[in-house]
Structure formats: C-alpha cells, structure tokens
Amino acid sequence: ESLDPAYAKDLYTMWTTHMLYNTLVETDSNLYIQASLAKSWEISANGLHYTFHLQNNVFFHPNPLFEGKRKMTAKDVAYSFSRIINTEVASSGAWIFNGHVKDSTAFEALNDSTFVLHLTAPFRPMLAMLSMPYCSIVPYEVAQHYGKDFRSHPCGTGPFQYKSWDEGNVLLLHQNKDYWER
C-alpha cells in the first residue's frame, strides 16, 4: 500500500520499510536494544530526556533533490518524528508519541549529530518503541517535496534502495552500497 514508514502498519509494509530505512535503535535476535543510526544515547535521571548521538557515516540513498551525497542529521530525526504526530500526515504510528510528548517541540536537533527527545512523563518502553518501522528516519526535503506521494518515492538509509514499483505486481530494490560499506 505504501513505502512510507509513517504508514507501516501491516507486515508487508513493515518488512519493506525495514529494507529501505533505519531507525535510531533496533532490537537484536534476543530483543535487546542496540545502536542503529544512533551510536549511543543517554536517558536523563528523571526519565524525561533521551539524548541520542548519531552515527557520522550515514547517507541517504541518492535522490535528484540532493546535490551529491546527503548525510543524515539530527534535523532529519526531528522532522521524521514530528511528521508522525502531524495530523495532516495522519500516520497510523502517531500513538507512539501521543500522550508522551507535548507537541513537535519535543523533538530537538541540538546540532547535526545530537538529537534530544523530551517526554512529558517518564515512559520506560519509549526506547524500544523507537525501533518500530514508524520511527524510521526520512530526509526532510524529499518527504516535504513529495508530500502524500512520498509513499511511492521512498528515500532512506537502509540496506536496499528503491528502483521501481509496479503496484500490486512487483517491487524492485537494489543494494545500497553506502550501507554495506559502513
């Protein structure tokens, strides 16, 4: 139905999204949280602030809207999470943040490599919830440019990148060379 992670509500979309995009953290085979786009993180003593330090060698798949390679930054993380709770986007994943963050100001890019998530109350499952496909990171300019059509113009940081899609018949992906060189 969609290659946009904001709508990753069924298994097929979740599996496809996982091939095209990455999240800040992911679970290993034992369901332990491990680093993905974030190389490390801290949670404040009061449980309200999650500070993520991002990998410095992560690039989005090539896209005509970029000049050359485009590095993933904390601004993309803040945009991706704000997009999930944006009522105009109407993401089926908004429940992850609804009731846990005040509004989109809860997502703060301190600089290119540091992102902070501010909660309204401590919520221990939050870190694990950030591994869900809904929380995949998208490049803000591509998602903004395509709007609702981003569903068929995916651009992520995952191990495979979009080649073509004949909806209902076949989806072609190919290896993302940058991912395999990390």
Backbone hydrogen bonds, N-H to C=O, Kabsch-Sander energy under -0.5 kcal/mol:
donor,donor_aa,acceptor,acceptor_aa,energy
3,L,151,R,-2.0
7,Y,4,D,-2.1
8,A,5,P,-1.7
9,K,7,Y,-2.2
14,M,10,D,-2.5
15,W,11,L,-2.8
16,T,12,Y,-2.4
17,T,13,T,-2.8
18,H,14,M,-2.2
19,M,15,W,-1.1
19,M,16,T,-0.6
20,L,16,T,-1.4
21,Y,17,T,-2.8
26,E,34,Q,-2.3
28,D,32,Y,-2.2
31,L,28,D,-2.1
34,Q,26,E,-3.1
36,S,24,L,-1.6
36,S,38,A,-0.9
37,L,23,T,-1.9
38,A,24,L,-2.2
39,K,53,H,-3.0
40,S,53,H,-1.4
42,E,51,T,-2.1
44,S,49,H,-2.8
47,G,44,S,-2.0
50,Y,117,L,-2.7
51,T,42,E,-2.8
51,T,49,H,-0.6
52,F,50,Y,-0.6
52,F,115,F,-3.5
53,H,40,S,-2.7
54,L,52,F,-0.6
54,L,113,S,-2.7
55,Q,37,L,-3.2
59,F,57,N,-0.5
60,F,70,R,-2.8
61,H,156,G,-2.7
66,F,63,N,-2.1
68,G,66,F,-0.8
71,K,69,K,-0.5
72,M,58,V,-2.5
74,A,112,D,-1.8
76,D,73,T,-0.7
77,V,73,T,-1.3
78,A,74,A,-2.6
79,Y,75,K,-2.4
80,S,76,D,-2.8
81,F,77,V,-2.3
82,S,78,A,-2.3
83,R,79,Y,-2.6
84,I,80,S,-1.2
85,I,81,F,-1.1
86,N,82,S,-0.7
86,N,83,R,-0.6
89,V,86,N,-0.8
90,A,86,N,-1.8
91,S,86,N,-0.5
92,S,6,A,-0.8
93,G,6,A,-0.8
94,A,91,S,-1.3
96,I,93,G,-2.0
97,F,94,A,-1.2
98,N,94,A,-2.5
99,G,101,V,-0.5
100,H,97,F,-2.6
101,V,97,F,-1.7
106,A,103,D,-2.1
107,F,104,S,-1.5
108,E,106,A,-0.7
108,E,116,V,-2.9
110,L,108,E,-0.8
110,L,114,T,-1.9
111,N,114,T,-1.2
114,T,111,N,-0.9
115,F,52,F,-2.3
116,V,108,E,-3.2
117,L,50,Y,-2.6
118,H,106,A,-2.5
118,H,116,V,-0.5
119,L,48,L,-3.4
119,L,117,L,-0.5
120,T,100,H,-2.6
123,F,47,G,-0.6
126,M,123,F,-2.1
127,L,124,R,-0.6
129,M,125,P,-2.3
130,L,126,M,-1.6
131,S,128,A,-1.6
132,M,129,M,-1.7
135,C,132,M,-2.0
136,S,133,P,-1.9
137,I,22,N,-2.4
142,V,139,P,-0.5
143,A,139,P,-2.2
144,Q,140,Y,-2.5
145,H,141,E,-2.0
146,Y,142,V,-2.4
147,G,143,A,-1.8
149,D,146,Y,-2.4
150,F,147,G,-1.9
151,R,148,K,-1.0
152,S,149,D,-1.8
153,H,150,F,-1.6
158,G,20,L,-2.3
160,F,19,M,-2.5
161,Q,174,H,-3.3
163,K,172,L,-2.3
164,S,172,L,-1.6
166,D,170,V,-2.9
167,E,165,W,-0.9
169,N,166,D,-2.8
170,V,166,D,-1.8
172,L,164,S,-3.1
173,L,171,L,-0.5
174,H,161,Q,-2.3
176,N,159,P,-2.9
177,K,175,Q,-0.9
179,Y,176,N,-0.6
180,W,176,N,-1.6
181,E,177,K,-1.0
182,R,179,Y,-1.2
